[in-house]
Amino acid sequence: MKKLVSNITLFILPLFAGIVILFLVPVDKNFSYHFVKGECDNKASWIYQRIFEHDENIEIAFTGASQTSCAIMDEYLEKELTKVAGHDIKVANLGYCRRGRDIQFVMLKDLFQQKKPKILVIEIAEDEPKKSHPVFPYLAESHDLWGSIVFFNQRYFLNIWKGIAVRFEYLKHVLFQEESLIKKQNTESFGYLPSTQIAESEIIKQNETDWKNRLSKVKPQLVRNIELNYSKHYVEKIVNLARQHNCEVLFLYLPESGSKIKIPLLTDYYKTLGRLILLPDSIVTNPLNWKDATHFNDSGALEVSDFIVSEISVKK
């Protein structure tokens, strides 16, 4: 029995030591942002280029999920806000598909280290996401990854496993000088994702039905508090990060087409952290403004962006 325990120990110790070493070596940002190639229209590679490689500052940054990517025409906003201000205003749409506040936090950490945003606009939906973003462990630095044990992070151990995977791949990349992962894969100048598609009426109606069913299932407040704790933790980290850099925080409500929820469920919470921007009903209720049930098309995005121009104050 002692020999068995000894053999197991001899096997585990080198493995454990190897994992510790993997987490001690920082992953190059260029590698980590390009490691997630092929998903979200390669938006991660574009975000890396805009933050780390473009010399231009970012005065106004938008962060959120694909709803932000499809609603904010950053090139159009640049032109219009520059007219208002009388000098160049650089705008970046940093929306990244699927909801998750932790990935937004790690991207914004990089943003504030490299640029000097004056305004940060944070997308909010009807409710906060309940889980970690699946790409978070690929971009997170080791201390942020281990520190995500916030109660209740349902994907914590999966994230650690993914963190090991990306660090192992980075080690291979360094040892064998593999270049394929860090080739530039997104050559767009701005982050907006255009679309002329118009959602079919059946899709809009199905979204309404889905929301009615969702809202009919009321959870106990204790359960909701536990579910929301992880997301709120990162919302507050993002707001504090912005405040440390003298950056104004705004919240932009981008609802789904069929939710019929006029204001976010956590409106009072957001108002303690920053100003809340609500879109006019005329934008949200127009079926011609939707690409699908949850994303605006070019028509909707233009109306949203026009409205944003009037809501953001820039110094002349």
C-alpha positions in Angstrom: 0.0 0.0 0.0 2.8 2.4 0.9 4.5 1.6 -2.4 1.3 2.4 -4.3 0.9 5.8 -2.4 4.5 6.5 -3.1 4.1 5.8 -6.8 1.0 7.9 -7.1 2.8 10.8 -5.3 5.8 10.5 -7.6 3.4 10.7 -10.6 1.3 13.6 -9.3 4.1 15.9 -8.0 5.7 16.5 -11.4 2.3 17.0 -12.9 1.4 19.5 -10.3 4.7 21.3 -10.6 4.2 21.5 -14.4 0.8 23.1 -13.9 2.2 25.6 -11.4 5.0 26.6 -13.9 2.4 27.0 -16.7 0.5 29.5 -14.6 3.6 31.4 -13.5 4.6 32.2 -17.1 2.5 35.0 -18.5 0.8 34.3 -21.9 1.6 36.9 -24.6 -1.4 39.0 -25.3 -1.0 38.7 -29.0 -1.1 34.9 -28.7 -4.1 34.8 -26.4 -6.3 37.1 -28.4 -5.5 35.2 -31.6 -5.9 31.8 -30.0 -9.7 32.1 -30.1 -9.6 32.5 -33.9 -12.6 31.4 -36.0 -15.3 32.5 -33.6 -17.3 35.7 -33.3 -16.1 36.8 -36.8 -12.6 36.9 -35.4 -13.5 39.9 -33.3 -10.9 39.1 -30.6 -8.1 39.6 -33.2 -9.6 42.9 -34.2 -9.9 44.0 -30.6 -6.2 43.1 -30.0 -5.2 45.2 -33.1 -7.3 48.2 -32.1 -6.1 48.2 -28.5 -2.4 47.2 -28.9 -1.4 48.0 -32.5 -3.3 51.1 -33.6 -1.7 54.4 -32.5 -5.0 56.2 -32.3 -6.5 56.7 -28.9 -10.0 55.6 -28.0 -12.0 58.4 -26.4 -15.3 56.5 -26.4 -15.4 52.7 -25.9 -18.5 50.4 -26.2 -18.4 47.1 -24.4 -20.9 44.3 -24.4 -22.0 41.2 -26.3 -23.0 40.7 -30.0 -25.9 43.1 -29.4 -23.4 45.9 -29.1 -21.5 44.7 -32.2 -24.7 44.9 -34.2 -26.1 48.1 -32.8 -23.2 50.6 -32.6 -21.8 52.0 -35.8 -18.5 53.2 -34.4 -17.3 54.7 -37.7 -20.6 56.7 -38.1 -20.4 57.8 -34.4 -16.8 59.0 -34.9 -17.8 61.2 -37.7 -20.9 62.6 -36.0 -19.3 63.2 -32.6 -16.2 64.8 -34.2 -18.6 67.3 -35.8 -20.2 68.0 -32.5 -16.9 68.3 -30.6 -15.0 70.2 -33.3 -12.0 67.9 -33.0 -11.3 64.2 -33.5 -13.2 61.8 -31.4 -12.1 58.2 -31.7 -14.8 55.5 -31.1 -14.4 51.8 -30.8 -17.1 49.1 -30.7 -15.5 46.4 -28.5 -18.6 44.2 -28.4 -17.8 40.5 -28.3 -20.4 37.7 -28.9 -22.1 36.0 -26.0 -22.8 37.6 -22.7 -20.3 37.4 -19.8 -18.9 40.3 -17.7 -15.6 38.6 -16.9 -14.4 38.7 -20.5 -15.4 42.3 -20.8 -13.4 43.1 -17.7 -10.1 41.5 -18.9 -10.5 43.2 -22.3 -11.1 46.6 -20.6 -8.1 46.1 -18.4 -6.0 45.9 -21.5 -7.9 48.9 -23.0 -7.1 51.2 -20.0 -3.5 50.1 -19.9 -3.0 51.0 -23.6 -5.5 53.9 -24.2 -7.2 56.7 -22.4 -11.0 56.5 -22.8 -13.0 59.3 -21.5 -16.4 57.5 -21.8 -17.2 53.9 -21.4 -20.6 52.7 -22.5 -21.6 49.3 -21.1 -24.3 47.3 -22.7 -27.0 45.9 -20.5 -29.8 43.5 -21.3 -33.1 42.8 -19.6 -31.2 40.9 -16.9 -27.6 40.2 -16.1 -25.9 37.0 -17.4 -25.6 34.2 -14.9 -22.3 32.5 -16.1 -18.7 33.1 -17.0 -18.0 33.8 -20.6 -16.6 30.6 -22.3 -13.6 32.6 -23.8 -12.7 34.3 -20.5 -10.0 31.7 -19.5 -8.2 32.1 -22.8 -7.7 35.9 -22.3 -7.5 36.1 -18.5 -4.1 36.6 -16.8 -3.4 33.9 -14.2 -4.3 36.0 -11.1 -7.6 37.0 -12.7 -8.4 33.4 -13.6 -7.7 32.0 -10.1 -9.5 35.0 -8.7 -12.7 34.2 -10.5 -13.7 31.8 -7.7 -16.3 34.4 -6.7 -19.5 32.7 -5.4 -21.2 31.5 -7.6 -19.1 30.9 -10.7 -20.5 27.7 -12.2 -17.7 27.4 -14.7 -14.7 27.9 -12.3 -13.1 24.5 -12.7 -13.8 24.4 -16.4 -12.1 27.8 -16.7 -9.1 26.5 -14.9 -8.9 23.6 -17.2 -9.1 25.9 -20.3 -6.5 28.1 -18.7 -4.2 25.1 -18.5 -4.9 24.3 -22.2 -4.1 27.8 -23.5 -0.9 28.0 -21.5 0.2 24.6 -22.7 -0.5 25.7 -26.3 1.5 28.9 -25.7 4.4 26.9 -24.4 4.3 24.8 -27.6 4.2 28.0 -29.6 7.3 29.4 -27.8 9.3 26.2 -28.0 8.5 25.3 -31.6 8.1 28.9 -32.9 4.6 28.3 -34.4 3.4 31.4 -36.1 0.0 30.4 -37.4 -1.9 31.4 -34.3 -0.8 35.0 -34.3 -1.4 36.0 -37.9 -3.7 38.9 -38.3 -7.2 37.6 -39.0 -9.5 40.7 -39.0 -8.7 43.6 -41.3 -11.7 45.8 -40.6 -11.2 49.3 -39.4 -14.1 49.3 -37.0 -15.9 46.9 -34.8 -19.5 47.2 -36.0 -20.9 44.1 -37.7 -23.2 45.2 -40.6 -26.3 43.4 -41.8 -29.1 44.2 -44.2 -31.1 41.2 -43.2 -34.7 41.7 -41.8 -36.1 39.3 -39.3 -39.1 37.2 -40.2 -42.3 38.0 -38.2 -42.4 34.4 -36.9 -39.0 34.9 -35.3 -40.1 38.0 -33.6 -43.3 36.3 -32.4 -41.4 33.3 -31.1 -39.1 35.6 -29.1 -42.2 37.2 -27.5 -43.5 33.7 -26.5 -40.1 32.7 -25.1 -40.0 35.9 -23.0 -43.6 35.3 -21.7 -42.6 31.8 -20.6 -39.4 33.0 -19.1 -41.0 35.8 -17.1 -43.8 33.4 -15.8 -41.1 31.4 -13.9 -40.4 33.5 -10.9 -37.4 32.5 -8.8 -36.9 33.1 -5.1 -35.0 36.2 -4.4 -32.2 34.3 -2.6 -31.6 32.2 -5.7 -31.5 35.3 -7.9 -29.0 37.0 -5.6 -26.8 33.9 -5.8 -27.1 33.7 -9.6 -26.4 37.4 -10.1 -23.5 37.7 -7.7 -20.8 36.7 -10.2 -21.9 39.1 -12.9 -22.4 42.0 -10.4 -18.9 41.4 -9.1 -17.5 42.1 -12.5 -19.8 45.0 -13.3 -18.5 46.7 -10.2 -14.9 45.8 -11.1 -15.4 47.4 -14.5 -16.9 50.5 -13.1 -14.2 50.9 -10.5 -11.6 50.4 -13.2 -13.1 53.2 -15.2 -13.3 55.5 -12.3 -9.6 54.9 -11.4 -8.9 56.3 -14.9 -11.3 59.2 -14.7 -13.5 57.7 -17.3 -17.3 58.4 -17.3 -19.5 55.2 -17.2 -22.8 55.0 -19.1 -25.1 52.0 -19.3 -26.9 51.4 -22.7 -30.0 49.2 -22.5 -30.3 47.0 -25.7 -33.4 44.8 -25.2 -34.5 41.8 -27.3 -37.3 42.4 -29.9 -40.0 40.5 -28.0 -39.2 41.0 -24.3 -41.5 44.0 -23.9 -39.5 45.0 -20.9 -39.2 48.8 -21.0 -36.5 49.1 -18.4 -33.9 46.6 -17.2 -34.9 44.4 -14.3 -31.9 45.8 -12.4 -32.5 49.4 -13.2 -32.0 50.7 -9.7 -28.7 48.8 -9.4 -27.3 50.3 -12.6 -28.3 53.8 -11.6 -26.1 53.6 -8.5 -23.1 53.0 -10.8 -23.7 55.3 -13.8 -26.2 57.0 -16.1 -28.7 54.7 -17.9 -29.6 55.3 -21.6 -32.9 53.9 -22.8 -33.7 53.7 -26.5 -36.9 55.2 -27.8 -39.8 52.7 -28.3 -39.9 53.7 -32.0 -36.5 52.0 -32.5 -37.2 48.8 -30.6 -40.8 48.2 -31.8 -40.0 48.7 -35.5 -39.8 45.2 -37.0 -37.8 46.5 -39.9 -34.9 47.3 -37.5 -34.2 43.7 -36.5 -31.8 41.3 -38.2 -33.1 38.5 -35.9 -34.9 38.4 -32.6 -32.0 39.8 -30.6 -29.8 41.9 -33.0 -30.4 45.1 -34.9 -29.7 45.3 -38.6 -28.2 48.3 -40.4 -31.5 50.2 -40.2 -31.8 49.7 -36.5 -28.1 50.3 -35.8 -28.3 53.6 -37.6 -31.2 54.8 -35.5 -29.5 53.6 -32.3 -26.3 55.4 -33.3 -28.1 58.6 -34.2 -29.8 58.5 -30.8 -26.5 57.8 -29.0 -25.0 61.0 -30.6 -27.6 63.1 -28.8 -27.0 61.2 -25.5 -23.2 61.5 -25.3 -21.7 64.8 -24.2 -18.3 65.5 -25.7 -16.2 68.5 -24.9 -15.5 71.0 -27.6 
